[in-house]
């Protein structure tokens, strides 16, 4: 595998990850969870993590049902 191929694979994975995080953020935003000043940016930062934990706490009342990230 050449360096060019490896770079292309990493770029593709990064784009897919960003899209996945954006989808999660949009869902959280539409449900009323606070994503901080950055909003929907495709980056899984501290504000997104906090929103995910709040969502899990609200939806999964039994601690065994969620991982708490």
mmCIF file as gemmi writes it, N, C-alpha and C atoms, coordinates in Angstrom:
data_model
loop_
_atom_site.group_PDB
_atom_site.id
_atom_site.type_symbol
_atom_site.label_atom_id
_atom_site.label_alt_id
_atom_site.label_comp_id
_atom_site.label_asym_id
_atom_site.label_entity_id
_atom_site.label_seq_id
_atom_site.pdbx_PDB_ins_code
_atom_site.Cartn_x
_atom_site.Cartn_y
_atom_site.Cartn_z
_atom_site.occupancy
_atom_site.B_iso_or_equiv
_atom_site.pdbx_formal_charge
_atom_site.auth_seq_id
_atom_site.auth_asym_id
_atom_site.pdbx_PDB_model_num
ATOM 1 N N . UNK Axp A 1 ? 0.84 -1.165 0 1 0 ? 1 A 1
ATOM 2 C CA . UNK Axp A 1 ? 0 0 0 1 0 ? 1 A 1
ATOM 3 C C . UNK Axp A 1 ? 0.897 1.244 0 1 0 ? 1 A 1
ATOM 4 N N . UNK Axp A 2 ? 0.545 2.168 -0.845 1 0 ? 2 A 1
ATOM 5 C CA . UNK Axp A 2 ? 1.342 3.389 -0.915 1 0 ? 2 A 1
ATOM 6 C C . UNK Axp A 2 ? 0.805 4.408 0.091 1 0 ? 2 A 1
ATOM 7 N N . UNK Axp A 3 ? 1.61 5.406 0.369 1 0 ? 3 A 1
ATOM 8 C CA . UNK Axp A 3 ? 1.22 6.47 1.273 1 0 ? 3 A 1
ATOM 9 C C . UNK Axp A 3 ? -0.019 7.195 0.752 1 0 ? 3 A 1
ATOM 10 N N . UNK Axp A 4 ? -0.095 7.356 -0.554 1 0 ? 4 A 1
ATOM 11 C CA . UNK Axp A 4 ? -1.237 8.03 -1.168 1 0 ? 4 A 1
ATOM 12 C C . UNK Axp A 4 ? -2.543 7.277 -0.879 1 0 ? 4 A 1
ATOM 13 N N . UNK Axp A 5 ? -2.503 5.967 -0.958 1 0 ? 5 A 1
ATOM 14 C CA . UNK Axp A 5 ? -3.677 5.139 -0.688 1 0 ? 5 A 1
ATOM 15 C C . UNK Axp A 5 ? -4.065 5.24 0.786 1 0 ? 5 A 1
ATOM 16 N N . UNK Axp A 6 ? -3.081 5.202 1.667 1 0 ? 6 A 1
ATOM 17 C CA . UNK Axp A 6 ? -3.339 5.297 3.105 1 0 ? 6 A 1
ATOM 18 C C . UNK Axp A 6 ? -3.973 6.647 3.446 1 0 ? 6 A 1
ATOM 19 N N . UNK Axp A 7 ? -3.447 7.71 2.871 1 0 ? 7 A 1
ATOM 20 C CA . UNK Axp A 7 ? -4.005 9.045 3.113 1 0 ? 7 A 1
ATOM 21 C C . UNK Axp A 7 ? -5.454 9.105 2.646 1 0 ? 7 A 1
ATOM 22 N N . UNK Axp A 8 ? -5.749 8.543 1.496 1 0 ? 8 A 1
ATOM 23 C CA . UNK Axp A 8 ? -7.11 8.534 0.954 1 0 ? 8 A 1
ATOM 24 C C . UNK Axp A 8 ? -8.059 7.767 1.887 1 0 ? 8 A 1
ATOM 25 N N . UNK Axp A 9 ? -7.612 6.64 2.409 1 0 ? 9 A 1
ATOM 26 C CA . UNK Axp A 9 ? -8.425 5.839 3.333 1 0 ? 9 A 1
ATOM 27 C C . UNK Axp A 9 ? -8.713 6.643 4.605 1 0 ? 9 A 1
ATOM 28 N N . UNK Axp A 10 ? -7.701 7.277 5.165 1 0 ? 10 A 1
ATOM 29 C CA . UNK Axp A 10 ? -7.867 8.069 6.385 1 0 ? 10 A 1
ATOM 30 C C . UNK Axp A 10 ? -8.819 9.239 6.141 1 0 ? 10 A 1
ATOM 31 N N . UNK Axp A 11 ? -8.685 9.91 5.001 1 0 ? 11 A 1
ATOM 32 C CA . UNK Axp A 11 ? -9.579 11.026 4.677 1 0 ? 11 A 1
ATOM 33 C C . UNK Axp A 11 ? -11.022 10.553 4.56 1 0 ? 11 A 1
ATOM 34 N N . UNK Axp A 12 ? -11.228 9.396 3.946 1 0 ? 12 A 1
ATOM 35 C CA . UNK Axp A 12 ? -12.573 8.841 3.792 1 0 ? 12 A 1
ATOM 36 C C . UNK Axp A 12 ? -13.161 8.488 5.154 1 0 ? 12 A 1
ATOM 37 N N . UNK Axp A 13 ? -12.38 7.849 6.004 1 0 ? 13 A 1
ATOM 38 C CA . UNK Axp A 13 ? -12.859 7.496 7.338 1 0 ? 13 A 1
ATOM 39 C C . UNK Axp A 13 ? -13.209 8.738 8.13 1 0 ? 13 A 1
ATOM 40 N N . UNK Axp A 14 ? -12.377 9.774 8.033 1 0 ? 14 A 1
ATOM 41 C CA . UNK Axp A 14 ? -12.616 11.014 8.76 1 0 ? 14 A 1
ATOM 42 C C . UNK Axp A 14 ? -13.915 11.668 8.302 1 0 ? 14 A 1
ATOM 43 N N . UNK Axp A 15 ? -14.154 11.69 6.998 1 0 ? 15 A 1
ATOM 44 C CA . UNK Axp A 15 ? -15.391 12.282 6.465 1 0 ? 15 A 1
ATOM 45 C C . UNK Axp A 15 ? -16.604 11.506 6.945 1 0 ? 15 A 1
ATOM 46 N N . UNK Axp A 16 ? -16.522 10.168 6.93 1 0 ? 16 A 1
ATOM 47 C CA . UNK Axp A 16 ? -17.636 9.342 7.372 1 0 ? 16 A 1
ATOM 48 C C . UNK Axp A 16 ? -17.912 9.548 8.857 1 0 ? 16 A 1
ATOM 49 N N . UNK Axp A 17 ? -16.849 9.648 9.655 1 0 ? 17 A 1
ATOM 50 C CA . UNK Axp A 17 ? -17.001 9.868 11.085 1 0 ? 17 A 1
ATOM 51 C C . UNK Axp A 17 ? -17.651 11.217 11.34 1 0 ? 17 A 1
ATOM 52 N N . UNK Axp A 18 ? -17.217 12.243 10.618 1 0 ? 18 A 1
ATOM 53 C CA . UNK Axp A 18 ? -17.779 13.581 10.778 1 0 ? 18 A 1
ATOM 54 C C . UNK Axp A 18 ? -19.269 13.571 10.445 1 0 ? 18 A 1
ATOM 55 N N . UNK Axp A 19 ? -19.641 12.887 9.37 1 0 ? 19 A 1
ATOM 56 C CA . UNK Axp A 19 ? -21.053 12.806 8.982 1 0 ? 19 A 1
ATOM 57 C C . UNK Axp A 19 ? -21.874 12.086 10.05 1 0 ? 19 A 1
ATOM 58 N N . UNK Axp A 20 ? -21.31 11.03 10.612 1 0 ? 20 A 1
ATOM 59 C CA . UNK Axp A 20 ? -21.993 10.269 11.655 1 0 ? 20 A 1
ATOM 60 C C . UNK Axp A 20 ? -22.222 11.143 12.886 1 0 ? 20 A 1
ATOM 61 N N . UNK Axp A 21 ? -21.183 11.868 13.299 1 0 ? 21 A 1
ATOM 62 C CA . UNK Axp A 21 ? -21.294 12.744 14.461 1 0 ? 21 A 1
ATOM 63 C C . UNK Axp A 21 ? -22.295 13.859 14.18 1 0 ? 21 A 1
ATOM 64 N N . UNK Axp A 22 ? -22.28 14.41 12.971 1 0 ? 22 A 1
ATOM 65 C CA . UNK Axp A 22 ? -23.251 15.453 12.607 1 0 ? 22 A 1
ATOM 66 C C . UNK Axp A 22 ? -24.681 14.922 12.728 1 0 ? 22 A 1
ATOM 67 N N . UNK Axp A 23 ? -24.913 13.694 12.312 1 0 ? 23 A 1
ATOM 68 C CA . UNK Axp A 23 ? -26.251 13.1 12.419 1 0 ? 23 A 1
ATOM 69 C C . UNK Axp A 23 ? -26.68 12.998 13.879 1 0 ? 23 A 1
ATOM 70 N N . UNK Axp A 24 ? -25.775 12.542 14.724 1 0 ? 24 A 1
ATOM 71 C CA . UNK Axp A 24 ? -26.074 12.439 16.149 1 0 ? 24 A 1
ATOM 72 C C . UNK Axp A 24 ? -26.373 13.825 16.721 1 0 ? 24 A 1
ATOM 73 N N . UNK Axp A 25 ? -25.54 14.797 16.361 1 0 ? 25 A 1
ATOM 74 C CA . UNK Axp A 25 ? -25.73 16.152 16.868 1 0 ? 25 A 1
ATOM 75 C C . UNK Axp A 25 ? -27.065 16.739 16.402 1 0 ? 25 A 1
ATOM 76 N N . UNK Axp A 26 ? -27.433 16.519 15.157 1 0 ? 26 A 1
ATOM 77 C CA . UNK Axp A 26 ? -28.705 17.039 14.647 1 0 ? 26 A 1
ATOM 78 C C . UNK Axp A 26 ? -29.872 16.436 15.417 1 0 ? 26 A 1
ATOM 79 N N . UNK Axp A 27 ? -29.812 15.14 15.66 1 0 ? 27 A 1
ATOM 80 C CA . UNK Axp A 27 ? -30.862 14.465 16.413 1 0 ? 27 A 1
ATOM 81 C C . UNK Axp A 27 ? -30.958 15.046 17.819 1 0 ? 27 A 1
ATOM 82 N N . UNK Axp A 28 ? -29.824 15.212 18.48 1 0 ? 28 A 1
ATOM 83 C CA . UNK Axp A 28 ? -29.819 15.769 19.827 1 0 ? 28 A 1
ATOM 84 C C . UNK Axp A 28 ? -30.37 17.192 19.837 1 0 ? 28 A 1
ATOM 85 N N . UNK Axp A 29 ? -29.968 17.993 18.86 1 0 ? 29 A 1
ATOM 86 C CA . UNK Axp A 29 ? -30.432 19.375 18.756 1 0 ? 29 A 1
ATOM 87 C C . UNK Axp A 29 ? -31.948 19.428 18.569 1 0 ? 29 A 1
ATOM 88 N N . UNK Axp A 30 ? -32.452 18.586 17.67 1 0 ? 30 A 1
ATOM 89 C CA . UNK Axp A 30 ? -33.896 18.563 17.41 1 0 ? 30 A 1
ATOM 90 C C . UNK Axp A 30 ? -34.692 18.1 18.636 1 0 ? 30 A 1
ATOM 91 N N . UNK Axp A 31 ? -34.061 17.303 19.466 1 0 ? 31 A 1
ATOM 92 C CA . UNK Axp A 31 ? -34.715 16.843 20.693 1 0 ? 31 A 1
ATOM 93 C C . UNK Axp A 31 ? -34.567 17.848 21.837 1 0 ? 31 A 1
ATOM 94 N N . UNK Axp A 32 ? -33.843 18.942 21.575 1 0 ? 32 A 1
ATOM 95 C CA . UNK Axp A 32 ? -33.738 20.002 22.565 1 0 ? 32 A 1
ATOM 96 C C . UNK Axp A 32 ? -32.524 19.961 23.466 1 0 ? 32 A 1
ATOM 97 N N . UNK Axp A 33 ? -31.537 19.14 23.123 1 0 ? 33 A 1
ATOM 98 C CA . UNK Axp A 33 ? -30.328 19.068 23.949 1 0 ? 33 A 1
ATOM 99 C C . UNK Axp A 33 ? -29.341 20.159 23.533 1 0 ? 33 A 1
ATOM 100 N N . UNK Axp A 34 ? -28.657 20.716 24.513 1 0 ? 34 A 1
ATOM 101 C CA . UNK Axp A 34 ? -27.724 21.816 24.3 1 0 ? 34 A 1
ATOM 102 C C . UNK Axp A 34 ? -26.394 21.293 23.769 1 0 ? 34 A 1
ATOM 103 N N . UNK Axp A 35 ? -25.99 21.807 22.616 1 0 ? 35 A 1
ATOM 104 C CA . UNK Axp A 35 ? -24.707 21.411 22.025 1 0 ? 35 A 1
ATOM 105 C C . UNK Axp A 35 ? -23.642 22.502 22.194 1 0 ? 35 A 1
ATOM 106 N N . UNK Axp A 36 ? -23.915 23.46 23.037 1 0 ? 36 A 1
ATOM 107 C CA . UNK Axp A 36 ? -22.933 24.502 23.313 1 0 ? 36 A 1
ATOM 108 C C . UNK Axp A 36 ? -22.793 25.48 22.162 1 0 ? 36 A 1
ATOM 109 N N . UNK Axp A 37 ? -21.722 26.255 22.203 1 0 ? 37 A 1
ATOM 110 C CA . UNK Axp A 37 ? -21.524 27.324 21.216 1 0 ? 37 A 1
ATOM 111 C C . UNK Axp A 37 ? -21.174 26.796 19.826 1 0 ? 37 A 1
ATOM 112 N N . UNK Axp A 38 ? -20.674 25.568 19.755 1 0 ? 38 A 1
ATOM 113 C CA . UNK Axp A 38 ? -20.258 25.024 18.45 1 0 ? 38 A 1
ATOM 114 C C . UNK Axp A 38 ? -21.416 24.408 17.679 1 0 ? 38 A 1
ATOM 115 N N . UNK Axp A 39 ? -22.461 23.986 18.374 1 0 ? 39 A 1
ATOM 116 C CA . UNK Axp A 39 ? -23.623 23.407 17.709 1 0 ? 39 A 1
ATOM 117 C C . UNK Axp A 39 ? -23.28 22.156 16.914 1 0 ? 39 A 1
ATOM 118 N N . UNK Axp A 40 ? -23.903 22.031 15.767 1 0 ? 40 A 1
ATOM 119 C CA . UNK Axp A 40 ? -23.682 20.873 14.889 1 0 ? 40 A 1
ATOM 120 C C . UNK Axp A 40 ? -22.452 21.154 14.03 1 0 ? 40 A 1
ATOM 121 N N . UNK Axp A 41 ? -21.317 20.574 14.447 1 0 ? 41 A 1
ATOM 122 C CA . UNK Axp A 41 ? -20.061 20.83 13.734 1 0 ? 41 A 1
ATOM 123 C C . UNK Axp A 41 ? -19.346 19.553 13.296 1 0 ? 41 A 1
ATOM 124 N N . UNK Axp A 42 ? -19.893 18.394 13.621 1 0 ? 42 A 1
ATOM 125 C CA . UNK Axp A 42 ? -19.276 17.134 13.216 1 0 ? 42 A 1
ATOM 126 C C . UNK Axp A 42 ? -18.113 16.701 14.089 1 0 ? 42 A 1
ATOM 127 N N . UNK Axp A 43 ? -17.866 17.427 15.178 1 0 ? 43 A 1
ATOM 128 C CA . UNK Axp A 43 ? -16.775 17.081 16.098 1 0 ? 43 A 1
ATOM 129 C C . UNK Axp A 43 ? -17.367 16.617 17.418 1 0 ? 43 A 1
ATOM 130 N N . UNK Axp A 44 ? -16.879 15.487 17.904 1 0 ? 44 A 1
ATOM 131 C CA . UNK Axp A 44 ? -17.391 14.937 19.162 1 0 ? 44 A 1
ATOM 132 C C . UNK Axp A 44 ? -16.597 15.531 20.315 1 0 ? 44 A 1
ATOM 133 N N . UNK Axp A 45 ? -16.97 16.759 20.668 1 0 ? 45 A 1
ATOM 134 C CA . UNK Axp A 45 ? -16.295 17.463 21.755 1 0 ? 45 A 1
ATOM 135 C C . UNK Axp A 45 ? -17.032 17.301 23.073 1 0 ? 45 A 1
ATOM 136 N N . UNK Axp A 46 ? -16.634 18.11 24.057 1 0 ? 46 A 1
ATOM 137 C CA . UNK Axp A 46 ? -17.201 17.988 25.401 1 0 ? 46 A 1
ATOM 138 C C . UNK Axp A 46 ? -18.689 18.328 25.442 1 0 ? 46 A 1
ATOM 139 N N . UNK Axp A 47 ? -19.128 19.308 24.643 1 0 ? 47 A 1
ATOM 140 C CA . UNK Axp A 47 ? -20.553 19.658 24.635 1 0 ? 47 A 1
ATOM 141 C C . UNK Axp A 47 ? -21.402 18.533 24.046 1 0 ? 47 A 1
ATOM 142 N N . UNK Axp A 48 ? -20.912 17.896 22.999 1 0 ? 48 A 1
ATOM 143 C CA . UNK Axp A 48 ? -21.635 16.768 22.402 1 0 ? 48 A 1
ATOM 144 C C . UNK Axp A 48 ? -21.665 15.6 23.381 1 0 ? 48 A 1
ATOM 145 N N . UNK Axp A 49 ? -20.546 15.342 24.02 1 0 ? 49 A 1
ATOM 146 C CA . UNK Axp A 49 ? -20.492 14.259 25 1 0 ? 49 A 1
ATOM 147 C C . UNK Axp A 49 ? -21.496 14.498 26.127 1 0 ? 49 A 1
ATOM 148 N N . UNK Axp A 50 ? -21.569 15.725 26.608 1 0 ? 50 A 1
ATOM 149 C CA . UNK Axp A 50 ? -22.507 16.078 27.676 1 0 ? 50 A 1
ATOM 150 C C . UNK Axp A 50 ? -23.95 15.854 27.208 1 0 ? 50 A 1
ATOM 151 N N . UNK Axp A 51 ? -24.259 16.271 25.988 1 0 ? 51 A 1
ATOM 152 C CA . UNK Axp A 51 ? -25.613 16.101 25.443 1 0 ? 51 A 1
ATOM 153 C C . UNK Axp A 51 ? -25.961 14.621 25.302 1 0 ? 51 A 1
ATOM 154 N N . UNK Axp A 52 ? -25.013 13.816 24.847 1 0 ? 52 A 1
ATOM 155 C CA . UNK Axp A 52 ? -25.258 12.373 24.706 1 0 ? 52 A 1
ATOM 156 C C . UNK Axp A 52 ? -25.527 11.752 26.073 1 0 ? 52 A 1
ATOM 157 N N . UNK Axp A 53 ? -24.742 12.131 27.075 1 0 ? 53 A 1
ATOM 158 C CA . UNK Axp A 53 ? -24.938 11.587 28.428 1 0 ? 53 A 1
ATOM 159 C C . UNK Axp A 53 ? -26.301 12 28.98 1 0 ? 53 A 1
ATOM 160 N N . UNK Axp A 54 ? -26.703 13.246 28.74 1 0 ? 54 A 1
ATOM 161 C CA . UNK Axp A 54 ? -28.019 13.702 29.193 1 0 ? 54 A 1
ATOM 162 C C . UNK Axp A 54 ? -29.128 12.916 28.495 1 0 ? 54 A 1
ATOM 163 N N . UNK Axp A 55 ? -28.966 12.701 27.193 1 0 ? 55 A 1
ATOM 164 C CA . UNK Axp A 55 ? -29.94 11.922 26.436 1 0 ? 55 A 1
ATOM 165 C C . UNK Axp A 55 ? -30.042 10.507 27.002 1 0 ? 55 A 1
ATOM 166 N N . UNK Axp A 56 ? -28.915 9.873 27.228 1 0 ? 56 A 1
ATOM 167 C CA . UNK Axp A 56 ? -28.918 8.517 27.757 1 0 ? 56 A 1
ATOM 168 C C . UNK Axp A 56 ? -29.591 8.467 29.129 1 0 ? 56 A 1
ATOM 169 N N . UNK Axp A 57 ? -29.304 9.442 29.954 1 0 ? 57 A 1
ATOM 170 C CA . UNK Axp A 57 ? -29.886 9.49 31.289 1 0 ? 57 A 1
ATOM 171 C C . UNK Axp A 57 ? -31.407 9.66 31.216 1 0 ? 57 A 1
ATOM 172 N N . UNK Axp A 58 ? -31.856 10.489 30.267 1 0 ? 58 A 1
ATOM 173 C CA . UNK Axp A 58 ? -33.291 10.725 30.107 1 0 ? 58 A 1
ATOM 174 C C . UNK Axp A 58 ? -34.027 9.515 29.536 1 0 ? 58 A 1
ATOM 175 N N . UNK Axp A 59 ? -33.399 8.818 28.615 1 0 ? 59 A 1
ATOM 176 C CA . UNK Axp A 59 ? -34.072 7.728 27.906 1 0 ? 59 A 1
ATOM 177 C C . UNK Axp A 59 ? -33.926 6.395 28.636 1 0 ? 59 A 1
ATOM 178 N N . UNK Axp A 60 ? -32.736 6.116 29.113 1 0 ? 60 A 1
ATOM 179 C CA . UNK Axp A 60 ? -32.465 4.832 29.766 1 0 ? 60 A 1
ATOM 180 C C . UNK Axp A 60 ? -32.445 5.029 31.271 1 0 ? 60 A 1
ATOM 181 N N . UNK Axp A 61 ? -33.539 4.674 31.915 1 0 ? 61 A 1
ATOM 182 C CA . UNK Axp A 61 ? -33.629 4.898 33.352 1 0 ? 61 A 1
ATOM 183 C C . UNK Axp A 61 ? -32.846 3.868 34.157 1 0 ? 61 A 1
ATOM 184 N N . UNK Axp A 62 ? -32.607 2.707 33.573 1 0 ? 62 A 1
ATOM 185 C CA . UNK Axp A 62 ? -31.852 1.655 34.247 1 0 ? 62 A 1
ATOM 186 C C . UNK Axp A 62 ? -30.389 1.747 33.822 1 0 ? 62 A 1
ATOM 187 N N . UNK Axp A 63 ? -29.491 1.911 34.773 1 0 ? 63 A 1
ATOM 188 C CA . UNK Axp A 63 ? -28.063 2.089 34.47 1 0 ? 63 A 1
ATOM 189 C C . UNK Axp A 63 ? -27.488 0.965 33.605 1 0 ? 63 A 1
ATOM 190 N N . UNK Axp A 64 ? -28.065 -0.233 33.69 1 0 ? 64 A 1
ATOM 191 C CA . UNK Axp A 64 ? -27.562 -1.356 32.911 1 0 ? 64 A 1
ATOM 192 C C . UNK Axp A 64 ? -27.883 -1.232 31.426 1 0 ? 64 A 1
ATOM 193 N N . UNK Axp A 65 ? -28.783 -0.321 31.07 1 0 ? 65 A 1
ATOM 194 C CA . UNK Axp A 65 ? -29.188 -0.163 29.68 1 0 ? 65 A 1
ATOM 195 C C . UNK Axp A 65 ? -28.27 0.733 28.877 1 0 ? 65 A 1
ATOM 196 N N . UNK Axp A 66 ? -27.425 1.513 29.523 1 0 ? 66 A 1
ATOM 197 C CA . UNK Axp A 66 ? -26.595 2.46 28.774 1 0 ? 66 A 1
ATOM 198 C C . UNK Axp A 66 ? -25.168 2.441 29.297 1 0 ? 66 A 1
ATOM 199 N N . UNK Axp A 67 ? -24.269 2.896 28.455 1 0 ? 67 A 1
ATOM 200 C CA . UNK Axp A 67 ? -22.858 2.828 28.789 1 0 ? 67 A 1
ATOM 201 C C . UNK Axp A 67 ? -22.333 4.084 29.466 1 0 ? 67 A 1
ATOM 202 N N . UNK Axp A 68 ? -23.061 5.178 29.431 1 0 ? 68 A 1
ATOM 203 C CA . UNK Axp A 68 ? -22.622 6.411 30.058 1 0 ? 68 A 1
ATOM 204 C C . UNK Axp A 68 ? -21.404 7.019 29.412 1 0 ? 68 A 1
ATOM 205 N N . UNK Axp A 69 ? -21.07 6.536 28.24 1 0 ? 69 A 1
ATOM 206 C CA . UNK Axp A 69 ? -19.89 6.969 27.484 1 0 ? 69 A 1
ATOM 207 C C . UNK Axp A 69 ? -18.775 7.123 28.429 1 0 ? 69 A 1
